[in-house]
Amino acid sequence: METEPAPSGPATASLGRLIRNLRNQAGMSQRKLAEQSGLSMRTLREIEQDRVLRPRAVSLQRLAEVLNEPQLNTCGRTCRSRLTTSPEETSAFRIQLLGPFAALRGSAELDIGTPQQRHLLALLALNANQAVHRDEITDVLWGEDPPYSFLQLVHTHVSRLRGFLDRHRSSEPGAPSLIRRAEGYQLCIDQDKIDLLQFQEACGAAALARQQGDVPSEHRALSEVVHTYTGELLEGFDERLRSYPAVADYYRQHLAATLRLADLAIGAGQYDEAIPWLRQVQRGHLLHEGLHARLMIALAGSGQQVAALALYTELESTLRKEFGIEPSAELRAAHLSVLGQGAPSWPVGPARPTHRPGPASPSLLPRDPEDFVGRSEHHPVLSRLTTSCSTAALGPASLVSLYGPAAAGKSVLAVRTAHASRPHFPDGQFYVDLRGHTPEPVPALEALSQFLQALGVAEKDVPRSLSGRVALYRSLLVNRRTLVVLDNVADEEQVGPLLPGGFNSAVLLTSREPLAALEGARHFRIPSFTAEQARELLARIVGLHRTAEEPAAADEIVELCEAMPLAIRIAGLRLAMRPHWTLAHMARRLRYEDHRLDALTQGALAVRPRLEGSLAVLTPADRRSLHSLAHEVDGAFSAGTVATVLRCPAQDVDSLLERLTDQQLIEPADTRPDTYRFAPLVRLHAAEPQP
């Protein structure tokens, strides 16, 4: 084939053209150059098409060594400088999420602005054409320590980013725009303008072809996914953005596409074709048994039985020694097949279940709350829950714990998070209210019976013993991707039998006090609402027009309820059911401390029983001490004040304050160090006559 002459110097041709010419002169295919240089096919293709503006130094060094051309490094720097400083104004705008993040016009990278604006555009692009709540934006930009004026800063960054997008808008269809949606913002952009959306489109095309039984079309779509989209998502960003659920989704979908393409190749006897695809994803999924089973079959099929057996031995040893578990049926069957003792058919499936399979995706979640008020904890909780379970098996089941004072909204947040994470757990979502702080908590034996029947086990087949139910429950979930929500947990002993086995499930639980003995759990303290959040909840229940007509009364209701979500909900429901009441009338009913808890009752909802559940676990002595404090102090108080009121030594006071803090009855005050305050409405209940 006739080729263009090689350039005489680094500035006479683009970097991509130089590499193509050198490769053609060496008689190398693109695939061969990629393999010898250690680059992916997609990366090499993008470099040769001049679509990579900042090739890594190590990538250029490898290409220079393989092609025997040291000038590649100099050419790369020259071409990158020229491309970055001379944008083609008539070229199409697009956003690159795979690999180094960039906003591009043609091959020219655009200056997005500050690091915060880059993070914001990346977050909006990950959620293209969907609204992103400002709480999620705040968490991604600043983490758990946002600046005092973060709301104004979010508005400023959005405004500047909108200006950036407007400057690069053109008459082309699908030009990006940034719009306000309720309490968030949405990037409106066409699918072909973001590489991640194109990746998702290719995955969808493959799934549709498989559903229709069109194997050639499925193979073409999967090949596009595996060959084209191999870049690391949001390369160079910190963990706050790279732990976002959409990032984990990309790696999960890419892995699934690779495994399916390998299945097709192995099924057709094309073992050599499957090996590089599986090797490509193996580094990121060192414990994925299905991947290793396929790689073993492919290696053995290509005549590398020794390598296949070594792969099995290494993984089996890791599973037994580090995790104490046996290899899966799929992996064992692949091992037998390599030894020539198993069935030659592929794919290798898991052993037939002993019990009748349950529904494809049982869901026991309560209804998603419609009047949910956004809070800053939502996004980090969701990210932690889904990131650990959206990729291949990396360790034991993810465990996320929400704790905080009574009626702070932990259960509502857990249910909302569970609904938001449903796509990550396609094999089922389980829920049980364990009523841990009531006189009759739900025993683990009963909860397991509910879960097993939801999994399709007939009631007569449910084992009678706790150990039998635990064993069956964990064996049924070992290869499933499920979410288990345990609400209102009393202690670690109650929750232990309900933890699933395997690597693929996740657990989200709520409790009053932190369950520190749960190994590997990530704990999030869920405080009561801020005044702003409480006003928002009140407005959603009674109507925005009513709170707007009486803003002072609305503020007083929030203050008298101490921003407790349950108290606000009850006050709002009473007003909603009595449209003839004014907000001022409700505020007057709440002003009298002796009757305030009586007023905070509506039907089955009541504040007093929730508070009593927290006090009930106290010893009689601690309860008497809390009663005395409630009568003598209001607002913030110090350990010295407690010692004076209770007339006890400082050492005893420190222990008492620690116990009351653990039970979420008091909490550190924001005013001064080493000061405390009562949790919302606890003082009123603790001051009531003792039983």
C-alpha positions in Angstrom: 0.0 0.0 0.0 1.3 3.4 -0.9 2.0 5.7 2.1 2.7 9.4 2.6 6.3 10.3 3.2 7.5 10.6 6.7 7.8 14.2 8.0 11.1 15.8 8.0 10.7 17.5 11.4 8.4 17.6 14.4 6.5 20.7 13.2 5.7 19.7 9.6 2.9 17.3 10.4 0.5 16.4 13.1 1.5 13.9 15.8 -1.2 11.5 14.6 0.0 11.6 11.0 3.6 11.1 12.1 2.7 7.9 14.0 0.6 6.6 11.1 3.4 7.1 8.7 6.0 5.5 10.9 3.7 2.5 11.6 3.0 2.0 7.9 6.7 2.2 7.0 7.3 -0.5 9.7 4.6 -2.6 8.1 2.7 -2.8 11.4 -1.1 -3.0 11.9 -2.7 -0.7 14.4 -3.5 -3.7 16.6 0.1 -4.9 16.5 1.4 -1.4 17.5 -1.1 -1.2 20.3 -0.1 -4.6 21.7 3.7 -4.0 21.5 3.4 -0.5 23.0 1.0 -1.6 25.8 -1.7 0.9 24.7 -5.4 0.1 24.1 -6.7 0.1 20.5 -8.9 3.1 21.3 -6.1 5.2 22.8 -3.9 4.5 19.8 -6.7 5.3 17.4 -7.5 8.5 19.1 -3.8 9.6 19.1 -3.6 8.8 15.4 -6.7 10.8 14.6 -5.3 13.8 16.7 -8.1 13.6 19.1 -5.8 13.2 22.2 -4.6 16.7 23.0 -2.2 15.7 25.8 -0.9 12.2 25.2 0.8 10.8 28.3 4.6 11.0 28.3 4.9 7.3 29.0 2.6 6.5 26.0 4.7 8.6 23.7 7.9 7.0 25.1 6.5 3.5 24.4 5.5 4.4 20.9 8.9 6.0 20.3 10.7 2.8 21.4 8.5 0.5 19.3 8.7 2.7 16.2 12.4 3.7 16.8 11.6 7.4 16.5 12.8 9.6 19.5 11.4 12.7 18.0 7.9 11.6 18.9 8.2 13.2 22.3 9.1 16.6 20.8 6.4 16.3 18.2 3.9 15.5 20.9 4.7 18.7 22.8 4.7 20.9 19.7 1.4 19.5 18.4 -0.3 19.7 21.8 0.7 23.4 22.1 -0.5 24.2 18.6 -3.8 22.4 19.1 -4.6 23.9 22.5 -4.0 27.5 21.5 -5.8 27.5 18.1 -9.4 26.4 18.5 -11.3 25.8 15.3 -14.3 28.0 15.9 -16.4 26.3 13.2 -15.9 22.8 14.6 -18.4 21.0 16.7 -18.4 21.2 20.5 -18.1 18.0 22.5 -17.2 16.8 25.9 -14.7 14.0 26.6 -15.2 12.1 29.8 -13.3 8.9 28.9 -9.7 9.5 29.5 -8.5 13.0 30.4 -11.5 15.2 30.8 -11.8 18.0 28.3 -14.3 20.3 26.5 -13.4 20.3 22.8 -14.1 22.1 19.6 -12.8 19.9 16.9 -9.4 18.8 18.1 -8.8 22.0 20.2 -9.2 21.8 24.0 -11.1 24.7 25.5 -10.3 26.5 28.7 -13.2 25.7 31.1 -12.0 27.9 33.9 -11.3 27.2 37.6 -11.0 23.7 39.0 -14.5 24.1 40.5 -15.9 24.9 37.1 -14.2 21.8 35.6 -15.6 19.6 38.4 -19.1 21.1 37.9 -19.1 20.6 34.1 -17.8 17.0 34.6 -20.6 16.3 37.2 -23.3 17.8 34.9 -21.9 15.8 31.9 -22.0 12.6 33.9 -25.7 13.3 34.4 -26.3 14.8 31.0 -30.0 15.8 30.4 -30.8 15.1 34.1 -31.2 17.5 36.9 -28.4 17.5 39.5 -29.4 18.7 43.0 -27.4 21.5 44.4 -26.6 19.3 47.4 -24.8 16.9 45.1 -22.9 19.8 43.5 -21.9 21.1 46.9 -20.6 17.7 47.9 -18.6 17.2 44.7 -17.1 20.7 44.8 -16.1 20.8 48.5 -16.8 17.5 50.2 -17.8 17.5 53.8 -16.5 20.9 54.6 -18.2 23.5 52.3 -17.4 27.2 52.8 -19.9 29.4 54.6 -21.1 31.0 51.4 -21.3 27.7 49.4 -24.8 28.5 48.0 -23.7 31.7 46.5 -20.5 30.1 45.2 -22.6 27.4 43.5 -24.7 30.1 41.8 -21.4 31.9 40.8 -19.8 28.8 39.3 -23.0 27.8 37.4 -23.3 31.4 36.0 -19.7 31.3 34.8 -20.1 27.8 33.3 -23.3 28.9 31.5 -21.3 31.8 30.1 -18.6 29.4 28.9 -21.2 27.2 27.2 -22.9 30.1 25.6 -19.6 31.4 24.1 -19.2 28.1 22.4 -22.7 27.6 21.3 -23.4 27.7 17.6 -26.3 27.1 15.2 -25.6 23.4 15.1 -28.4 21.2 16.6 -27.8 19.9 20.1 -25.6 22.8 21.2 -25.2 22.6 25.0 -27.1 24.7 27.4 -27.3 24.9 31.2 -30.8 25.4 32.7 -32.2 25.5 36.2 -34.4 22.6 37.3 -36.2 22.9 40.7 -33.3 22.9 43.2 -30.6 21.8 40.8 -29.2 22.3 37.3 -29.3 20.3 34.1 -26.9 20.2 31.2 -29.0 19.8 28.0 -26.9 18.3 25.2 -27.2 15.8 22.3 -26.1 12.3 22.7 -23.3 12.5 20.1 -21.7 15.4 22.0 -20.5 13.3 25.0 -18.5 10.1 24.6 -20.0 8.5 27.7 -23.5 8.8 26.1 -22.2 7.2 22.9 -20.8 4.4 25.0 -24.2 3.9 26.6 -25.9 4.0 23.2 -23.6 1.2 22.0 -24.4 -0.9 25.1 -28.1 -0.4 24.5 -27.7 -1.5 20.8 -25.9 -4.6 22.0 -28.6 -5.4 24.5 -31.4 -4.9 21.9 -29.6 -7.1 19.4 -29.2 -9.9 22.0 -32.9 -9.6 22.9 -33.8 -10.0 19.2 -31.4 -13.0 18.8 -29.3 -11.1 16.2 -25.9 -12.4 17.1 -23.9 -10.6 14.3 -25.4 -7.2 15.2 -24.7 -7.9 18.9 -21.1 -8.9 18.1 -20.6 -5.6 16.2 -22.1 -3.5 18.9 -20.1 -5.2 21.6 -16.9 -4.9 19.6 -17.5 -1.2 19.4 -17.9 -1.0 23.1 -14.9 -3.0 24.0 -12.5 -1.7 21.3 -13.5 2.0 21.3 -14.4 2.8 25.0 -11.5 1.5 27.0 -10.3 4.8 28.5 -10.3 5.5 32.3 -13.3 7.6 33.1 -12.5 11.2 34.4 -8.8 10.5 34.5 -7.0 12.9 36.9 -10.0 13.8 39.1 -10.1 13.2 42.8 -12.1 10.5 44.5 -15.1 12.8 45.2 -16.1 12.7 41.5 -14.6 9.4 40.6 -16.7 7.7 43.3 -19.9 9.0 41.7 -22.4 6.2 40.8 -22.3 6.9 37.0 -18.5 6.2 37.0 -19.0 2.8 38.6 -21.8 2.2 36.1 -19.4 2.7 33.2 -16.9 0.1 34.5 -19.7 -2.3 35.3 -21.2 -2.0 31.8 -17.8 -2.2 30.2 -17.0 -5.4 32.1 -20.4 -6.9 31.2 -19.8 -6.1 27.5 -16.3 -7.7 27.7 -17.6 -10.8 29.3 -20.4 -11.2 26.8 -18.1 -10.6 23.8 -15.7 -13.3 25.3 -18.7 -15.7 25.6 -19.5 -15.2 21.9 -15.8 -15.7 20.9 -15.4 -18.8 23.1 -18.7 -20.2 22.0 -17.4 -19.9 18.4 -14.1 -21.5 19.2 -12.2 -18.2 18.8 -10.2 -18.5 22.0 -7.2 -16.3 20.9 -9.6 -13.4 20.2 -11.1 -13.6 23.7 -7.8 -13.6 25.6 -6.7 -9.9 25.1 -10.2 -8.6 25.9 -10.3 -10.5 29.2 -6.7 -9.6 30.0 -7.6 -5.9 29.5 -10.1 -5.9 32.3 -8.5 -8.5 34.5 -6.3 -5.9 36.3 -9.2 -4.0 37.7 -11.2 -7.1 38.7 -8.7 -9.4 40.4 -11.4 -11.4 42.3 -14.1 -11.7 39.7 -14.6 -15.4 39.4 -16.7 -15.3 36.2 -14.0 -13.3 34.4 -11.3 -15.8 35.5 -13.5 -18.7 34.6 -13.7 -17.4 31.0 -10.0 -16.6 30.9 -9.2 -20.1 32.0 -11.4 -21.6 29.2 -9.9 -19.2 26.6 -6.3 -20.0 27.7 -6.9 -23.7 27.7 -8.7 -23.5 24.3 -5.6 -21.8 22.8 -3.3 -24.5 24.1 -2.2 -22.8 27.3 -3.5 -25.3 29.9 -0.6 -24.7 32.3 -1.4 -20.9 32.4 -5.1 -21.7 32.9 -4.4 -24.0 35.8 -2.0 -21.5 37.4 -4.7 -18.9 37.2 -7.1 -21.1 39.0 -4.6 -22.1 41.7 -3.7 -18.4 42.5 -7.3 -17.3 42.7 -8.4 -20.3 44.7 -5.6 -19.7 47.2 -6.6 -16.0 47.6 -10.3 -16.8 48.2 -9.5 -19.5 50.8 -6.8 -17.7 52.7 -7.9 -14.1 52.7 -11.7 -14.5 52.6 -12.3 -18.0 53.9 -14.7 -18.9 51.1 -14.8 -21.7 48.5 -14.5 -21.0 44.8 -17.8 -20.6 43.0 -19.5 -23.4 41.1 -18.7 -21.5 37.9 -15.0 -21.3 38.6 -14.9 -25.0 39.7 -16.7 -26.1 36.6 -14.2 -24.1 34.4 -11.3 -25.8 36.3 -12.8 -29.3 35.6 -13.2 -28.4 32.0 -9.6 -27.4 31.7 -8.6 -30.7 33.3 -10.8 -32.5 30.7 -13.2 -33.7 33.3 -16.1 -31.3 32.7 -18.7 -30.7 30.1 -17.3 -28.9 27.0 -20.3 -26.5 26.7 -20.0 -22.8 27.3 -20.8 -20.6 29.2 -20.4 -22.6 32.4 -23.3 -21.9 34.6 -23.8 -22.1 38.4 -25.1 -25.3 40.0 -28.8 -25.7 40.0 -30.4 -24.2 43.1 -31.8 -26.5 45.7 -34.9 -24.4 46.2 -37.4 -23.0 43.8 -36.1 -19.7 42.4 -37.9 -16.6 43.6 -39.0 -13.5 41.6 -36.5 -12.1 39.2 -36.2 -8.9 41.3 -38.1 -9.0 44.6 -38.5 -5.5 46.1 -39.7 -5.0 49.6 -39.0 -1.3 49.8 -41.6 1.1 51.2 -43.0 3.8 48.9 -40.4 6.4 47.9 -41.3 9.6 49.9 -42.7 12.3 47.6 -41.9 15.2 49.9 -38.3 14.3 50.5 -36.1 17.3 51.2 -32.6 17.2 49.9 -29.8 17.0 52.4 -26.0 17.0 52.0 -25.6 13.5 53.3 -27.7 12.0 50.5 -25.0 12.0 47.8 -22.1 10.6 49.8 -24.3 7.9 51.2 -25.5 6.9 47.8 -22.0 7.0 46.3 -20.6 4.8 49.1 -23.4 2.3 48.8 -23.3 2.0 45.0 -19.6 2.4 44.2 -18.6 -0.6 46.2 -21.2 -2.8 44.5 -21.3 -1.5 40.9 -18.0 -3.0 39.8 -16.7 -6.6 40.2 -16.2 -8.2 43.5 -13.6 -6.4 45.5 -14.3 -7.5 49.0 -17.1 -8.4 51.4 -20.6 -6.9 51.0 -20.6 -3.1 51.3 -22.1 -1.9 54.7 -23.4 1.6 55.2 -24.7 2.8 58.6 -26.9 5.9 59.2 -27.2 6.9 62.8 -28.5 10.0 64.7 -31.1 11.3 67.1 -34.6 10.1 67.2 -36.9 11.3 64.4 -34.0 13.0 62.5 -35.1 11.5 59.2 -32.8 8.5 59.0 -35.5 6.1 57.7 -36.7 8.6 55.0 -33.1 9.1 53.8 -32.5 5.3 53.8 -35.6 4.6 51.7 -34.9 7.4 49.3 -31.3 6.2 48.9 -32.5 2.6 48.4 -34.9 3.7 45.6 -32.2 5.8 43.9 -29.8 2.8 44.0 -32.2 0.2 42.6 -30.5 0.0 39.1 -27.3 -1.1 40.9 -29.0 -4.0 42.6 -31.1 -5.7 39.8 -31.5 -9.0 41.8 -33.6 -7.5 44.5 -34.1 -5.0 47.3 -35.1 -6.1 50.8 -36.4 -4.1 53.6 -37.4 -4.7 57.2 -38.2 -2.4 60.1 -36.6 -4.1 63.1 -38.3 -1.7 65.6 -35.1 -1.8 67.7 -36.2 1.0 70.1 -39.7 -0.4 70.8 -40.9 -2.8 73.5 -41.2 -5.6 70.8 -38.2 -5.5 68.4 -38.4 -7.8 65.4 -36.1 -10.9 66.0 -33.7 -11.9 63.2 -35.4 -15.2 63.0 -38.6 -13.5 61.8 -36.9 -11.1 59.5 -35.0 -14.0 57.8 -38.3 -15.8 57.2 -39.7 -12.8 55.4 -36.5 -12.5 53.2 -36.4 -16.2 52.4 -40.1 -16.3 51.3 -39.4 -13.2 49.1 -36.6 -15.2 47.5 -39.1 -18.0 46.6 -38.6 -20.4 49.4 -41.9 -21.9 50.4 -43.0 -21.3 54.0 -42.8 -25.0 54.8 -39.2 -25.2 53.5 -37.9 -22.3 55.7 -35.6 -23.9 58.3 -36.7 -23.6 61.9 -33.3 -22.8 63.4 -31.6 -19.4 63.2 -28.4 -21.0 61.9 -30.3 -22.9 59.2 -32.1 -19.7 58.0 -28.8 -17.8 58.0 -27.1 -20.5 55.9 -29.9 -20.7 53.4 -30.2 -16.9 53.1 -26.5 -16.3 52.5 -26.3 -19.2 50.0 -29.2 -17.8 48.0 -27.7 -14.3 47.9 -24.0 -15.3 47.3 -24.1 -14.6 43.6 -26.9 -12.0 43.6 -26.6 -8.2 43.4 -29.0 -7.3 46.1 -29.6 -4.4 48.6 -30.7 -5.2 52.2 -32.2 -2.2 54.1 -32.3 -2.8 57.9 -34.3 0.0 59.5 -34.3 0.9 63.2 -31.6 -1.5 64.3 -31.2 -1.9 68.1 -27.6 -3.3 68.2 -25.0 -5.4 66.4 -26.4 -8.6 67.7 -29.7 -8.0 66.0 -28.2 -7.1 62.6 -25.5 -9.8 62.5 -27.6 -12.7 61.1 -29.1 -10.5 58.5 -25.8 -9.6 56.7 -25.6 -11.4 53.3 -22.6 -13.4 52.2 -20.6 -13.0 49.0 -19.2 -9.9 47.4 -22.1 -8.5 45.4 -24.7 -7.3 47.9 -24.9 -4.2 50.0 -26.5 -3.4 53.3 -27.9 0.0 54.4 -29.0 0.2 58.0 -30.3 2.9 60.4 -29.9 3.1 64.2 -29.9 5.6 67.0 -26.4 5.1 68.2 -23.3 4.2 66.0 -22.8 0.5 65.8 -19.0 0.6 66.1 -18.6 -3.1 66.3 -19.8 -3.7 62.7 -16.5 -4.5 60.9 -16.0 -2.6 57.6 -19.0 -0.4 58.0 -19.0 3.3 56.9 -20.9 5.3 59.4 -22.8 8.6 58.6 -24.3 10.7 61.4 -27.6 12.1 60.2 -28.4 15.2 62.2 -31.8 16.9 62.4 -32.8 19.4 59.7 -31.4 22.9 59.4 -34.0 25.7 59.7 -34.0 26.1 55.9 -34.7 22.4 55.3 -37.4 22.4 58.0 -39.1 25.4 56.3 -38.9 23.6 53.0 -40.6 20.5 54.3 -43.3 22.5 56.0 -44.0 24.3 52.7 -44.2 21.1 50.8 -46.8 19.7 53.2 -49.0 22.7 53.8 -48.4 24.5 50.5 -46.0 27.2 49.5 -48.7 29.8 49.3 -49.6 29.4 53.0 -46.0 29.6 54.3 -45.4 32.6 52.0 -48.4 34.4 53.5 -47.2 33.8 57.1 -43.4 33.6 56.9 -42.9 34.7 60.6 -45.4 32.0 61.8 -43.7 29.4 59.7 -40.3 30.3 61.2 -41.8 30.1 64.7 -43.2 26.6 64.0 -39.8 25.5 62.8 -38.1 27.0 65.9 -40.6 25.5 68.3 -40.2 22.1 66.7 -36.5 22.5 66.9 -36.3 21.6 63.2 -37.0 17.9 64.0 -38.3 16.4 60.7 -41.0 14.3 62.4 -42.3 17.2 64.4 -42.4 19.4 61.3 -44.2 16.7 59.4 -46.8 16.3 62.1 -47.4 20.1 62.4 -47.7 20.3 58.6 -50.2 17.4 58.4 -52.3 19.0 61.1 -52.4 22.3 59.2 -53.0 20.5 55.8 -56.0 18.7 57.3 -57.3 21.9 58.8 -57.2 24.5 56.0 -59.2 26.9 58.3 -56.2 27.1 60.7 -53.6 29.7 60.2 -50.0 29.0 60.8 -50.0 31.5 63.6 -52.7 29.4 65.3 -50.5 26.3 65.1 -47.6 28.3 66.4 -49.6 29.4 69.5 -50.5 25.8 70.2 -46.8 24.9 70.3 -45.6 27.7 72.5 -46.5 26.1 75.8 -43.8 23.6 76.7 -46.0 21.6 79.0 -48.4 20.7 76.1 -46.0 20.9 73.1 -45.5 17.2 72.8 -49.3 16.6 73.1 -49.8 18.9 70.1 -47.2 17.0 68.1 -49.5 14.1 67.4 -51.4 13.3 64.3 -53.0 9.8 63.8 -50.3 7.2 64.2 -47.6 9.7 64.1 -46.4 11.1 67.4 -43.1 12.5 68.7 -43.3 11.3 72.3 -43.0 7.5 71.6 -39.9 8.1 69.4 -38.2 10.0 72.2 -39.3 7.4 74.8 -37.5 4.7 72.8 -34.2 6.6 73.3 -34.7 7.1 77.0 -35.9 3.6 77.6 -32.4 2.2 77.1 -30.9 4.3 79.9 -30.2 3.0 83.3 -32.4 4.4 86.1 -29.5 6.5 87.4 -28.8 8.0 84.0 -32.4 8.7 83.4 -32.7 10.5 86.7 -29.6 12.6 85.8 -31.1 13.5 82.5 -34.3 14.5 84.2 -32.5 16.8 86.5 -30.5 18.4 83.7 -33.7 19.0 81.7 -35.2 21.0 84.6 -32.1 23.0 85.3 -30.4 23.8 81.9 -31.6 25.2 78.6 -29.4 25.8 75.5 -25.7 25.0 75.5 -24.1 23.6 78.7 -20.7 22.5 79.8 -19.3 19.6 81.9 -18.9 22.1 84.7 -22.5 23.0 84.6 -23.5 19.4 84.7 -21.2 18.7 87.7 -22.8 21.7 89.5 -26.4 20.6 88.8 -25.8 16.9 89.6 -23.2 17.5 92.4 -20.9 14.7 91.2 -17.2 14.4 90.4 -15.9 15.5 87.0 -14.9 11.9 86.1 -18.4 10.7 86.6 -19.7 13.7 84.5 -17.5 12.8 81.6 -18.7 9.2 81.5 -22.3 10.4 81.8 -21.9 12.9 78.9 -20.3 10.2 76.8 -23.2 7.7 77.4 -25.8 10.4 76.6 -23.9 11.4 73.5 -23.7 7.8 72.3 -27.5 7.5 72.7 -28.0 10.7 70.7 -29.8 12.4 73.6 -27.3 15.2 73.7 -24.9 16.4 71.0 -21.9 18.7 70.8 -22.9 22.4 70.5 -21.5 24.6 67.7 -21.1 27.6 70.0 -18.0 26.7 72.1 -15.7 23.7 72.4 -16.6 21.1 75.1 -20.2 22.3 75.3 -23.3 20.3 74.7 -27.0 20.8 74.0 -30.1 18.5 74.0 -31.0 16.8 70.8 -34.3 18.2 69.4 -37.2 18.1 71.8 -35.4 15.7 74.2 -35.3 18.2 76.9 -39.1 18.6 76.9 -39.6 14.8 77.2 -36.8 14.3 79.7 -38.3 17.0 82.0 -41.7 15.2 82.2 -42.6 13.3 85.3 -40.7 10.0 85.5 -42.6 6.7 85.4 
